Amino acid sequence: MLGIALLLGVVVLWALVARRLESFSVTMAVAIVVVAILLTSGGDPAIRIELDTRVTERVVEVALAILLFVDASEVPASIIASERTVLTRLLMIAVPLSLIVAWVVGLVVFPGRNAWLLVVLAAIVVPLDLAPAPSLVRDRRIPRRLRDVLNLESGFNDGLVAAAFLFAVGGASAHGTAELSALMHAIPAIAIATGIGAAVGVGGAVALSRSWRRGWTGAASLRVGVLALPLLTYVLAVASGGNGFVAAFVAGIVFALCRHQLPLESLQLTEDTLLLLSLVIWFLFGDAVRQALAAGLRLDVILYAVLALTVARTVPVMLSLHGTDIPRAHALFLGLMGPRGLASMVFGLLAVIELKGGASTLAEQVMVVTVLLSVILHGAGTRPIAARFARGGPDSPAPTEPMPQGTGGVAPKGLGT
């Protein structure tokens, strides 16, 4: 109880000085990780965590389901329409290419490893999350279009990677002929999830929109109803033999298309719930950091993480944007400034739970090193890059702007927003 009280005390303290600390690039994510390392260290730690338990697995799965729903549903349709070509190229070309390049890098860095395990590692290191570097979408010295594109991509790419992760974990956790059986089971699971997600997304959006329009419900009840949608989708999909993650992502996309006349703040409670669950995930990540540091970081894991944060993303992004109206220097910025955070941690934690032995340990170390390097590099690199943009002509005279919550994808997802 003392450890939990200390953790909650950190949250309260953060609420008091959040804006001041963020001016020094210190986010809540960093604070929670440090507290987690302190509270879980020693022979008799204040909090003892077992990652490979059913409770931990369910918490992580629910967090991912809500994350995928929020990411898919809160992106403004107007920005999607204006950046349709760029977004399509990033999602349909850059994301698959990034997975392939990360897989090839894994073949070179981790020779002899199971091919499906390398896909799992690629799925861990590819998805974006702007929480480790929230100033990427707050700093007005960075062109508005680049900030919008990064926010758009981060809202959709983790849903695409989730499908690849599902197949890869099924193959990596099976052996011999069981691999084919696991993969064959994943195909109908995705089909079932797509149907359930579409049905819940359409039904929920239409019903809530009509109720709100006719004055049958209030703002608070509406927010609770929206929060129930990703949870309902996840439960129905799992109970029906489908994949809850894919279902939640599809529900979010369909909900965004059909939620006509719903107020922007209808997603606020869902976003706040995700914020609290993100706190739990960052705390679990802090314990994973402690374990990885105690075991000793491997040079091949560090090399893989560096290549994943640079080559595995930058090359596909620049190739996919070739021929568009985005200048090469801006495409390079989009490739290099792709933070990894909550999605990588969730996929990594699920891999730790699902896999066994050396495969589980490798997935944990890759997750830890990749996210830590991203927090350091992307968090520290934003300001000098923004200053360079400012010298070349900022898109606004003010250096920074507050990003309001609940405005449909304007604020970065995750902790530190």
C-alpha positions as CSV (number, residue, x, y, z in Angstrom):
1,M,0.0,0.0,0.0
2,L,2.9,2.3,0.7
3,G,4.2,1.8,-2.8
4,I,0.8,2.4,-4.4
5,A,0.5,5.6,-2.3
6,L,3.9,6.8,-3.5
7,L,2.9,6.2,-7.1
8,L,-0.4,8.1,-6.7
9,G,1.5,10.9,-5.0
10,V,3.7,11.2,-8.0
11,V,0.6,11.6,-10.2
12,V,-0.7,14.4,-7.9
13,L,2.6,16.2,-7.9
14,W,2.8,15.9,-11.6
15,A,-0.7,17.5,-11.9
16,L,0.7,20.5,-9.9
17,V,3.7,21.2,-12.0
18,A,3.1,19.5,-15.3
19,R,3.5,22.5,-17.6
20,R,6.7,23.7,-15.9
21,L,8.4,20.2,-16.1
22,E,7.3,19.8,-19.7
23,S,9.2,23.0,-20.6
24,F,12.3,20.9,-19.6
25,S,11.2,17.9,-21.7
26,V,10.3,16.0,-18.5
27,T,7.1,14.1,-19.2
28,M,5.0,12.1,-16.8
29,A,6.2,8.9,-18.6
30,V,9.7,9.6,-17.5
31,A,8.7,10.3,-14.0
32,I,6.6,7.1,-13.7
33,V,9.5,5.0,-15.1
34,V,11.9,6.4,-12.5
35,V,9.4,5.8,-9.7
36,A,8.8,2.3,-10.9
37,I,12.5,1.4,-10.9
38,L,12.8,2.8,-7.4
39,L,9.8,1.0,-6.0
40,T,10.5,-2.4,-7.6
41,S,14.3,-2.5,-6.8
42,G,16.0,-4.3,-4.0
43,G,15.6,-7.6,-2.2
44,D,12.3,-6.5,-0.5
45,P,10.8,-4.0,-3.0
46,A,7.8,-1.8,-2.1
47,I,5.9,-3.2,-5.1
48,R,6.6,-6.7,-6.6
49,I,5.4,-7.2,-10.1
50,E,4.9,-10.4,-12.0
51,L,4.6,-9.7,-15.7
52,D,3.6,-13.2,-16.8
53,T,0.2,-13.3,-15.0
54,R,-3.3,-13.3,-16.3
55,V,-4.2,-10.1,-14.5
56,T,-1.3,-8.2,-16.1
57,E,-2.1,-9.7,-19.5
58,R,-5.7,-8.5,-19.3
59,V,-4.8,-5.0,-18.1
60,V,-2.3,-4.7,-21.0
61,E,-4.9,-6.0,-23.5
62,V,-7.6,-3.6,-22.4
63,A,-5.2,-0.7,-22.6
64,L,-4.3,-1.7,-26.1
65,A,-8.0,-2.1,-27.1
66,I,-8.8,1.4,-25.9
67,L,-5.6,2.8,-27.4
68,L,-6.5,1.5,-30.8
69,F,-10.1,2.7,-30.6
70,V,-9.0,6.2,-29.5
71,D,-6.3,6.5,-32.1
72,A,-8.6,5.5,-34.9
73,S,-11.6,7.6,-33.8
74,E,-10.1,11.0,-32.8
75,V,-8.3,12.0,-36.0
76,P,-10.1,15.0,-37.7
77,A,-11.7,14.1,-41.0
78,S,-10.7,17.4,-42.4
79,I,-7.0,16.7,-41.9
80,I,-7.4,13.2,-43.3
81,A,-9.1,14.6,-46.4
82,S,-6.3,17.2,-47.0
83,E,-3.5,14.7,-46.4
84,R,-5.1,11.6,-48.0
85,T,-2.3,11.0,-50.4
86,V,0.5,11.4,-47.9
87,L,-1.3,9.3,-45.2
88,T,-2.1,6.5,-47.7
89,R,1.5,6.3,-48.8
90,L,2.8,6.3,-45.2
91,L,0.3,3.6,-44.1
92,M,0.2,1.4,-47.2
93,I,3.9,1.7,-48.2
94,A,6.0,3.0,-45.4
95,V,4.6,0.8,-42.6
96,P,4.8,-2.5,-44.4
97,L,8.3,-1.6,-45.7
98,S,9.4,-0.6,-42.1
99,L,8.2,-4.0,-40.9
100,I,10.2,-5.7,-43.7
101,V,13.3,-3.7,-43.1
102,A,13.1,-4.3,-39.3
103,W,12.7,-8.0,-40.0
104,V,15.8,-8.0,-42.3
105,V,17.8,-6.1,-39.7
106,G,16.8,-8.8,-37.2
107,L,18.0,-11.5,-39.5
108,V,21.4,-9.8,-39.6
109,V,21.7,-8.8,-35.9
110,F,20.1,-11.9,-34.4
111,P,21.2,-14.8,-36.7
112,G,19.6,-18.1,-36.2
113,R,16.5,-16.7,-34.5
114,N,13.0,-17.9,-35.4
115,A,11.7,-15.9,-38.3
116,W,8.3,-15.4,-36.6
117,L,10.1,-14.0,-33.5
118,L,11.8,-11.5,-35.7
119,V,8.4,-10.3,-37.0
120,V,7.3,-9.9,-33.4
121,L,10.4,-7.7,-32.8
122,A,9.6,-5.7,-35.9
123,A,6.1,-5.2,-34.7
124,I,7.4,-3.9,-31.3
125,V,9.8,-1.3,-32.8
126,V,7.7,0.0,-35.7
127,P,4.5,1.7,-34.3
128,L,4.7,5.4,-33.4
129,D,3.6,7.2,-30.2
130,L,4.0,10.9,-29.7
131,A,3.9,10.8,-25.9
132,P,7.7,10.5,-25.4
133,A,8.1,13.7,-27.4
134,P,4.8,15.7,-27.0
135,S,6.5,18.9,-28.2
136,L,6.6,17.5,-31.7
137,V,2.9,18.5,-32.1
138,R,3.0,21.5,-29.7
139,D,6.0,23.4,-31.1
140,R,4.7,25.9,-33.6
141,R,8.2,26.4,-35.0
142,I,7.8,23.0,-36.7
143,P,5.6,23.4,-39.8
144,R,1.9,22.6,-39.0
145,R,1.7,20.2,-41.8
146,L,4.5,18.0,-40.5
147,R,2.9,18.0,-37.1
148,D,-0.5,17.0,-38.5
149,V,1.0,14.2,-40.6
150,L,2.9,12.7,-37.6
151,N,-0.3,12.8,-35.6
152,L,-2.3,11.2,-38.4
153,E,0.2,8.4,-38.9
154,S,0.5,7.7,-35.1
155,G,-3.3,7.4,-35.0
156,F,-3.5,4.5,-37.6
157,N,-0.2,2.7,-37.8
158,D,-0.4,0.8,-34.6
159,G,-3.7,-0.7,-35.7
160,L,-2.1,-2.0,-38.9
161,V,0.9,-3.3,-36.9
162,A,-1.5,-5.1,-34.5
163,A,-2.6,-7.5,-37.3
164,A,1.1,-8.4,-38.1
165,F,1.8,-8.8,-34.4
166,L,-1.2,-11.2,-34.1
167,F,0.1,-13.5,-36.9
168,A,3.7,-13.3,-35.6
169,V,3.0,-14.2,-32.0
170,G,0.9,-17.1,-33.2
171,G,3.8,-18.4,-35.3
172,A,6.5,-17.6,-32.7
173,S,4.7,-19.3,-29.8
174,A,4.0,-22.5,-31.8
175,H,6.4,-25.2,-33.0
176,G,6.5,-27.4,-36.0
177,T,3.1,-28.2,-37.6
178,A,1.4,-26.1,-34.8
179,E,2.7,-23.0,-36.5
180,L,0.4,-23.5,-39.5
181,S,-2.5,-24.2,-37.2
182,A,-1.9,-21.0,-35.2
183,L,-1.7,-19.0,-38.4
184,M,-4.8,-20.6,-39.8
185,H,-6.6,-19.7,-36.6
186,A,-5.5,-16.1,-36.8
187,I,-7.2,-15.6,-40.2
188,P,-10.8,-16.3,-39.1
189,A,-10.1,-14.4,-35.9
190,I,-9.3,-11.2,-37.9
191,A,-12.4,-11.8,-40.0
192,I,-14.7,-12.2,-37.0
193,A,-13.1,-9.2,-35.3
194,T,-13.6,-7.0,-38.4
195,G,-17.3,-7.8,-38.5
196,I,-17.9,-7.3,-34.8
197,G,-15.8,-4.0,-34.8
198,A,-17.8,-2.7,-37.7
199,A,-21.1,-3.6,-36.2
200,V,-20.4,-2.1,-32.8
201,G,-18.8,1.0,-34.3
202,V,-21.8,1.7,-36.6
203,G,-24.4,0.8,-34.0
204,G,-22.8,2.7,-31.2
205,A,-22.1,5.9,-33.3
206,V,-25.6,5.9,-34.9
207,A,-27.4,5.2,-31.6
208,L,-25.4,7.8,-29.6
209,S,-25.7,10.4,-32.3
210,R,-29.5,10.1,-32.5
211,S,-29.9,10.1,-28.7
212,W,-27.8,13.2,-28.4
213,R,-29.5,15.0,-31.3
214,R,-33.0,14.3,-29.7
215,G,-31.9,15.3,-26.3
216,W,-32.4,11.9,-24.7
217,T,-29.0,11.9,-23.0
218,G,-26.6,14.3,-21.3
219,A,-22.9,15.0,-21.9
220,A,-21.7,12.8,-19.0
221,S,-23.8,9.8,-20.0
222,L,-22.6,10.2,-23.6
223,R,-19.0,10.1,-22.5
224,V,-19.7,6.9,-20.5
225,G,-21.4,5.3,-23.5
226,V,-18.4,6.1,-25.8
227,L,-16.0,4.6,-23.2
228,A,-18.1,1.4,-23.2
229,L,-17.8,0.9,-26.9
230,P,-14.1,-0.3,-27.1
231,L,-14.6,-2.5,-24.0
232,L,-17.8,-4.0,-25.5
233,T,-16.1,-4.5,-28.8
234,Y,-13.1,-6.2,-27.2
235,V,-15.2,-8.5,-25.0
236,L,-17.6,-9.5,-27.8
237,A,-14.7,-10.3,-30.2
238,V,-12.8,-12.4,-27.7
239,A,-15.9,-14.3,-26.7
240,S,-16.7,-15.0,-30.3
241,G,-13.2,-16.3,-31.1
242,G,-12.0,-13.1,-32.8
243,N,-9.1,-10.7,-32.0
244,G,-10.1,-8.0,-29.7
245,F,-7.4,-5.6,-30.9
246,V,-8.4,-5.6,-34.5
247,A,-12.1,-5.3,-33.5
248,A,-11.4,-2.2,-31.4
249,F,-9.4,-0.6,-34.2
250,V,-12.1,-1.2,-36.7
251,A,-14.8,0.0,-34.3
252,G,-12.8,3.2,-33.8
253,I,-12.5,3.8,-37.6
254,V,-16.2,3.2,-38.2
255,F,-17.2,5.2,-35.2
256,A,-15.3,8.2,-36.5
257,L,-17.0,8.0,-39.8
258,C,-20.5,7.7,-38.3
259,R,-20.5,9.9,-35.2
260,H,-22.3,12.8,-36.9
261,Q,-23.2,15.8,-34.7
262,L,-21.6,14.3,-31.5
263,P,-19.7,16.9,-29.5
264,L,-15.9,16.8,-29.7
265,E,-15.7,16.2,-25.9
266,S,-17.6,12.9,-26.3
267,L,-14.2,11.1,-26.4
268,Q,-12.8,12.9,-23.3
269,L,-13.6,10.2,-20.7
270,T,-12.2,7.5,-23.0
271,E,-9.0,9.5,-23.5
272,D,-8.7,10.1,-19.7
273,T,-9.2,6.4,-19.0
274,L,-6.5,5.6,-21.6
275,L,-4.3,8.1,-19.8
276,L,-4.7,6.2,-16.5
277,L,-4.1,2.9,-18.1
278,S,-1.1,4.3,-19.8
279,L,0.3,5.2,-16.4
280,V,0.0,1.5,-15.4
281,I,1.8,0.5,-18.7
282,W,4.6,2.9,-18.1
283,F,4.9,1.6,-14.5
284,L,5.2,-2.0,-15.8
285,F,7.7,-0.7,-18.4
286,G,9.7,0.7,-15.5
287,D,9.9,-2.7,-13.9
288,A,11.0,-4.2,-17.2
289,V,13.7,-1.5,-17.4
290,R,15.0,-2.5,-14.0
291,Q,15.1,-6.2,-15.0
292,A,16.8,-5.4,-18.3
293,L,19.4,-3.3,-16.6
294,A,20.0,-5.9,-13.9
295,A,20.6,-8.6,-16.6
296,G,22.9,-6.3,-18.6
297,L,22.0,-4.7,-21.9
298,R,23.3,-6.6,-24.9
299,L,25.2,-4.9,-27.7
300,D,23.2,-6.6,-30.4
301,V,20.0,-5.4,-28.9
302,I,21.3,-1.8,-28.7
303,L,22.4,-2.1,-32.4
304,Y,19.0,-3.4,-33.4
305,A,17.2,-0.6,-31.6
306,V,19.3,2.1,-33.1
307,L,18.8,0.7,-36.6
308,A,15.0,0.3,-35.9
309,L,14.8,4.0,-34.9
310,T,16.7,5.2,-37.9
311,V,17.2,3.1,-41.0
312,A,14.1,0.9,-40.5
313,R,11.8,3.9,-40.5
314,T,13.6,6.7,-42.4
315,V,14.3,4.8,-45.6
316,P,10.7,3.5,-46.0
317,V,9.2,6.9,-45.2
318,M,11.5,8.8,-47.7
319,L,10.7,6.1,-50.4
320,S,7.0,6.3,-49.8
321,L,6.9,10.1,-50.0
322,H,9.1,10.3,-53.1
323,G,7.1,12.2,-55.8
324,T,4.8,13.9,-53.4
325,D,4.8,17.7,-52.6
326,I,6.6,17.1,-49.3
327,P,10.2,18.3,-49.7
328,R,13.0,15.8,-49.1
329,A,14.2,17.5,-45.9
330,H,10.7,17.4,-44.5
331,A,10.4,13.7,-45.4
332,L,13.7,13.1,-43.6
333,F,12.2,14.9,-40.6
334,L,9.1,12.6,-40.6
335,G,11.4,9.6,-40.9
336,L,13.8,10.5,-38.1
337,M,11.2,12.0,-35.7
338,G,9.1,9.0,-35.1
339,P,8.9,8.4,-31.4
340,R,8.2,4.9,-29.9
341,G,6.1,4.6,-26.8
342,L,2.9,3.1,-25.5
343,A,2.1,0.9,-28.5
344,S,5.7,-0.5,-28.5
345,M,5.4,-1.2,-24.8
346,V,2.1,-2.9,-25.1
347,F,3.2,-5.2,-27.9
348,G,6.4,-5.9,-26.0
349,L,4.7,-6.7,-22.8
350,L,2.3,-9.0,-24.6
351,A,5.2,-10.7,-26.3
352,V,6.9,-11.2,-22.9
353,I,3.7,-12.8,-21.6
354,E,3.0,-15.0,-24.6
355,L,6.5,-16.2,-25.5
356,K,8.8,-18.3,-23.4
357,G,12.5,-18.5,-22.4
358,G,15.0,-16.7,-24.5
359,A,12.4,-15.4,-27.0
360,S,10.6,-13.6,-24.1
361,T,13.8,-12.2,-22.7
362,L,14.9,-10.9,-26.1
363,A,11.5,-9.2,-26.8
364,E,11.7,-7.5,-23.4
365,Q,15.1,-6.2,-24.0
366,V,14.3,-4.9,-27.5
367,M,11.2,-3.2,-26.1
368,V,13.1,-1.6,-23.2
369,V,16.1,-0.4,-25.3
370,T,14.0,0.9,-28.2
371,V,11.6,3.0,-26.0
372,L,14.4,4.3,-23.8
373,L,16.5,5.4,-26.8
374,S,13.4,7.0,-28.3
375,V,12.6,8.9,-25.1
376,I,16.2,10.2,-25.0
377,L,16.7,10.9,-28.7
378,H,13.3,12.2,-29.8
379,G,12.7,14.1,-26.5
380,A,16.0,15.9,-26.7
381,G,16.1,16.3,-30.4
382,T,12.8,18.2,-30.9
383,R,14.0,21.6,-29.7
384,P,17.1,22.0,-31.8
385,I,15.2,20.8,-34.9
386,A,12.4,23.2,-34.1
387,A,15.0,26.0,-33.8
388,R,16.4,25.1,-37.2
389,F,12.9,25.2,-38.7
390,A,12.4,28.6,-37.1
391,R,15.5,30.0,-38.8
392,G,14.1,28.8,-42.1
393,G,10.7,30.4,-41.5
394,P,8.3,29.3,-38.8
395,D,4.6,28.8,-39.5
396,S,3.7,31.0,-36.6
397,P,5.4,33.8,-34.7
398,A,4.7,32.2,-31.3
399,P,7.2,29.5,-30.2
400,T,4.8,27.1,-28.6
401,E,1.1,26.6,-28.3
402,P,-1.0,24.7,-25.8
403,M,-2.7,21.7,-27.2
404,P,-6.3,21.2,-25.9
405,Q,-7.5,17.8,-24.9
406,G,-10.5,16.1,-26.5
407,T,-10.3,18.0,-29.8
408,G,-10.2,15.0,-32.1
409,G,-6.6,14.0,-32.6
410,V,-5.0,17.4,-32.1
411,A,-3.1,16.4,-28.9
412,P,-0.6,13.6,-28.9
413,K,-1.7,10.3,-27.4
414,G,-0.5,8.8,-24.2
415,L,1.1,10.2,-21.1
416,G,2.7,13.6,-21.1
417,T,-0.1,15.2,-23.1
